[in-house]
Every structure is written in structure tokens, then in C-alpha cells.
Amino acid sequence: MLQNKFFSLVSGTTLTAIGLLTGFTPSSSSTANDITAKTDKANAQTVASAETMTPGELANANFKDKLSGTNLLNALKQGGYVIYFRHAQTEKDYADQVTAVMGNCSTQRVLSELGWKQAKDIGEGFGKNAIPFDQVISSQYCRAWQTADLAFGKYEKNGDLNFPKAEDYTPEQVAQMKERLDPMLTAVPPEGTNIVIVGHDDLFEASTGIYPDPQGIAYILKPDGNGNFDLVANMLPEEWLTLSGR
């Protein structure tokens, strides 16, 4: 998805990244002109792609972890973090907030087979790495609470994590989403544990300016106790299984 495609480029263009984008693998017989031509083409493609991305998508692509691997795992084990998941992969990706009826999964997007696996991988990663969590909050959409249930075995539904009933949001609706989500993102967890939220893309973007992509991605935040938070890292579903490096 967007993050995977652009992350290596925004952190510094390399010939390896260029090769991935263009299909070009430098060899000892490559001429300097060949490499220059491929570099120019890859850079042009990257700029053109970046120009089509929204500010939220760019913020997602440009995000750099402050903690990763064992350092991140040790921090999570100590507790004090809010972990916001965008629900796992669905069969299709389309706006259903106008037609969706809460409590009726047939009116909503539902998890795909991959989404079920992603949710289970997340839960397995938390268990394998002994990451403590207490409260698990989910939107009322089926794809969200099913992700929470498969991953964590428990959840409490909260309508403040639902979308407004519109496909194109007004500034007032964006402000409303932020007003509803901010208290959850800034809530300090009980000592020694973490809070998990399973929600959606647009709400997280309204609060942070980051469009969380792909589905199943998590952003890890550290509330400061004064109504603010620090964005620490993001994680793809499969990365929870390898967080300890084993």
C-alpha cells in the first residue's frame, strides 16, 4: 500500500529502492548513463505519485518510528500507551457510512479471509510478546469489533468511533470526529498496561493529520497526561509477530 511503496524513498532514495520501483538491477556492466537514466525516471515517478497523494497519505508515508523492535516492545511491556488500530482488511474498500446500519453486518463492509488472519496475527503477537492491555474499545461497525474480538477476545463498543453519515465531510464533521476521538487518544492508561482502540481511517486522520494505511495498520501513541500525545511508531499486522526479533 502507500506506506510500503514510498517509505524507503522518503527516508532516502537508494539504488535498491530505485530497482524496486523500476525493475532495474544495477550490475557491473551497467553504464553510468544507464544508472542516471533509471534514477531520473524513478525520481520522476516518485514525485508524480506523491503529487496525487493527499496530505494525510503523505503524512502516513513520511512517518518515521521513534521506537522499533526490542526497544518498542520493552516500552509497550511497561504500559502507558494507546494503540490505535485501523480495522483489518475487508473484502472491498468502499465508503459505507451512509448506508451502514449498526447491528446489521449485511449492510456493511466485512472482513476478508486475509482480514481474519491479520486480526489473529495481531492477537498472537500480543500474546507471544506478553504485551499488556486492559481496555479494548471498538467502533460499532462489524469490521471493527470483529477485528477486536479475533485479536483480543474482548471489546466494548463506542459510537464515538463511528463515521458521520456522509461520504464528503464538512469542516464541522471533521472537527466533530476530532472532538470525539481526542479524549481516547490522550487518555493515560492504568499503570502497567495499555489501551487498545479499533476504529477507522478518517477519524484518526481528523485527530492526527495522518491517514492510516493500509487496513490493519496500528499507530502507537504516548499520552503525556496534559491532554496531548506523542506518536511513537506504527505497525503492520504481521509485524506484531516479529516485534521481539525472534
JOQUI-V353444 format. One record per residue. N is the residue number from 1. RES is the residue in three letters. SS is DSSP state (H for helix, E for strand, - for the rest). PSI is psi in radians with two decimals (NA if undefined). D_FIRST is the distance of its C-alpha to the first C-alpha in whole Angstrom. Layout:
BEGIN
n->(N/N)
res->(RES/RES)
ss->(SS/SS)
psi->(PSI/PSI)
d_first->(D_FIRST/D_FIRST)
END
This chain:
BEGIN
n->(1/2/3/4/5/6/7/8/9/10/11/12/13/14/15/16/17/18/19/20/21/22/23/24/25/26/27/28/29/30/31/32/33/34/35/36/37/38/39/40/41/42/43/44/45/46/47/48/49/50/51/52/53/54/55/56/57/58/59/60/61/62/63/64/65/66/67/68/69/70/71/72/73/74/75/76/77/78/79/80/81/82/83/84/85/86/87/88/89/90/91/92/93/94/95/96/97/98/99/100/101/102/103/104/105/106/107/108/109/110/111/112/113/114/115/116/117/118/119/120/121/122/123/124/125/126/127/128/129/130/131/132/133/134/135/136/137/138/139/140/141/142/143/144/145/146/147/148/149/150/151/152/153/154/155/156/157/158/159/160/161/162/163/164/165/166/167/168/169/170/171/172/173/174/175/176/177/178/179/180/181/182/183/184/185/186/187/188/189/190/191/192/193/194/195/196/197/198/199/200/201/202/203/204/205/206/207/208/209/210/211/212/213/214/215/216/217/218/219/220/221/222/223/224/225/226/227/228/229/230/231/232/233/234/235/236/237/238/239/240/241/242/243/244/245/246)
res->(MET/LEU/GLN/ASN/LYS/PHE/PHE/SER/LEU/VAL/SER/GLY/THR/THR/LEU/THR/ALA/ILE/GLY/LEU/LEU/THR/GLY/PHE/THR/PRO/SER/SER/SER/SER/THR/ALA/ASN/ASP/ILE/THR/ALA/LYS/THR/ASP/LYS/ALA/ASN/ALA/GLN/THR/VAL/ALA/SER/ALA/GLU/THR/MET/THR/PRO/GLY/GLU/LEU/ALA/ASN/ALA/ASN/PHE/LYS/ASP/LYS/LEU/SER/GLY/THR/ASN/LEU/LEU/ASN/ALA/LEU/LYS/GLN/GLY/GLY/TYR/VAL/ILE/TYR/PHE/ARG/HIS/ALA/GLN/THR/GLU/LYS/ASP/TYR/ALA/ASP/GLN/VAL/THR/ALA/VAL/MET/GLY/ASN/CYS/SER/THR/GLN/ARG/VAL/LEU/SER/GLU/LEU/GLY/TRP/LYS/GLN/ALA/LYS/ASP/ILE/GLY/GLU/GLY/PHE/GLY/LYS/ASN/ALA/ILE/PRO/PHE/ASP/GLN/VAL/ILE/SER/SER/GLN/TYR/CYS/ARG/ALA/TRP/GLN/THR/ALA/ASP/LEU/ALA/PHE/GLY/LYS/TYR/GLU/LYS/ASN/GLY/ASP/LEU/ASN/PHE/PRO/LYS/ALA/GLU/ASP/TYR/THR/PRO/GLU/GLN/VAL/ALA/GLN/MET/LYS/GLU/ARG/LEU/ASP/PRO/MET/LEU/THR/ALA/VAL/PRO/PRO/GLU/GLY/THR/ASN/ILE/VAL/ILE/VAL/GLY/HIS/ASP/ASP/LEU/PHE/GLU/ALA/SER/THR/GLY/ILE/TYR/PRO/ASP/PRO/GLN/GLY/ILE/ALA/TYR/ILE/LEU/LYS/PRO/ASP/GLY/ASN/GLY/ASN/PHE/ASP/LEU/VAL/ALA/ASN/MET/LEU/PRO/GLU/GLU/TRP/LEU/THR/LEU/SER/GLY/ARG)
ss->(-/H/H/H/H/H/H/H/H/H/-/-/-/-/H/H/H/H/H/H/H/H/-/-/-/-/-/-/-/-/-/H/H/H/H/H/H/H/H/H/H/H/H/H/H/H/H/H/H/H/H/-/-/-/H/H/H/H/H/H/H/H/-/-/-/-/-/-/H/H/H/H/H/H/H/H/H/H/-/-/-/E/E/E/E/E/-/-/-/E/-/-/-/-/-/-/-/-/-/-/E/-/-/E/H/H/H/-/-/-/E/-/H/H/H/H/H/H/H/H/H/H/H/H/H/H/H/H/-/-/-/-/-/-/-/E/E/E/-/-/-/H/H/H/H/H/H/H/H/H/H/H/-/-/-/E/E/-/H/H/H/-/-/-/-/-/-/-/-/-/H/H/H/H/H/H/H/H/H/H/H/H/H/H/H/-/-/-/-/-/-/-/-/-/E/E/E/E/E/-/H/H/H/H/H/H/H/H/-/-/-/-/-/-/-/-/-/E/E/E/E/E/E/-/-/-/-/-/E/E/E/E/E/E/E/-/H/H/H/H/H/H/-/-/-/-)
psi->(-2.91/-0.78/-0.81/-0.61/-0.61/-0.16/-0.73/-0.45/-0.72/-0.34/0.11/2.00/2.26/2.88/-0.54/-0.79/-0.69/-0.74/-0.69/-0.66/-0.60/-0.24/0.15/2.21/1.96/2.50/3.05/-0.36/-0.07/2.43/2.81/-0.62/-0.68/-0.82/-0.75/-0.76/-0.76/-0.70/-0.82/-0.71/-0.79/-0.75/-0.71/-0.72/-0.72/-0.80/-0.77/-0.71/-0.73/-0.57/-0.39/-0.12/2.56/2.87/-0.65/-0.67/-0.69/-0.71/-0.66/-0.78/-0.57/-0.15/2.38/2.29/2.43/-0.45/2.57/2.91/-2.38/-0.62/-0.74/-0.77/-0.79/-0.66/-0.79/-0.63/-0.48/-0.31/3.11/0.16/2.67/2.20/1.92/2.04/2.32/2.38/2.76/3.07/2.39/2.93/-0.77/2.79/1.83/2.76/2.11/0.20/-0.38/-0.68/-0.26/2.36/2.10/2.35/-0.10/1.66/-0.38/-0.25/0.08/2.85/2.49/2.80/2.47/3.09/-0.70/-0.70/-0.70/-0.76/-0.74/-0.81/-0.73/-0.64/-0.71/-0.86/-0.69/-0.69/-0.73/-0.75/-0.80/-0.67/0.07/0.82/2.07/2.46/2.63/-1.34/2.34/1.98/2.34/2.67/3.05/-0.05/2.49/-0.70/-0.44/-0.92/-0.47/-0.67/-0.80/-0.74/-0.79/-0.64/-0.75/-0.17/0.06/2.80/2.74/2.27/2.48/2.02/-0.27/-0.23/0.01/2.78/2.64/2.73/1.20/2.63/-0.65/1.95/2.49/2.81/-0.58/-0.68/-0.65/-0.77/-0.64/-0.75/-0.77/-0.76/-0.60/-0.64/-0.61/-0.78/-0.53/-0.67/-0.43/-0.03/2.24/2.12/2.75/2.65/2.31/0.15/3.06/2.78/2.34/2.32/2.32/1.93/-2.39/3.03/-0.91/-0.61/-0.75/-0.69/-0.66/-0.60/-0.55/-0.29/0.03/2.23/1.92/2.00/2.41/-3.11/2.45/-0.19/2.61/2.49/2.37/2.16/2.59/1.79/2.52/0.00/-0.04/0.41/0.19/3.03/2.81/2.28/2.08/-0.74/2.88/2.74/2.35/2.77/-0.77/-0.31/-0.35/-0.49/-0.41/0.30/-0.59/-0.11/0.09/NA)
d_first->(0/4/6/5/6/9/10/13/14/15/17/19/18/20/21/18/15/17/18/14/13/17/18/21/22/25/29/32/33/30/32/32/31/28/26/27/26/23/22/23/21/18/19/19/16/14/17/16/12/13/16/14/12/14/16/14/10/12/14/11/10/13/14/16/18/21/22/20/22/25/26/23/25/28/27/26/29/31/30/30/26/24/21/19/16/14/15/14/12/14/16/14/13/16/18/21/23/25/26/26/29/29/30/29/26/27/26/23/19/19/18/17/18/15/15/18/18/15/18/21/19/19/22/23/22/24/27/27/26/29/27/29/28/31/29/26/26/24/24/26/23/23/19/20/23/22/20/22/25/23/22/25/28/29/28/29/28/28/28/27/24/24/23/25/27/25/22/23/24/27/27/30/27/24/27/28/25/25/29/28/25/26/29/27/25/28/30/31/31/34/35/34/31/28/26/23/22/20/19/16/14/17/19/18/17/20/22/20/18/15/12/11/7/6/9/11/11/14/16/19/22/26/28/31/34/34/32/29/26/24/21/21/17/14/13/11/13/14/15/18/20/20/21/24/23/25)
END
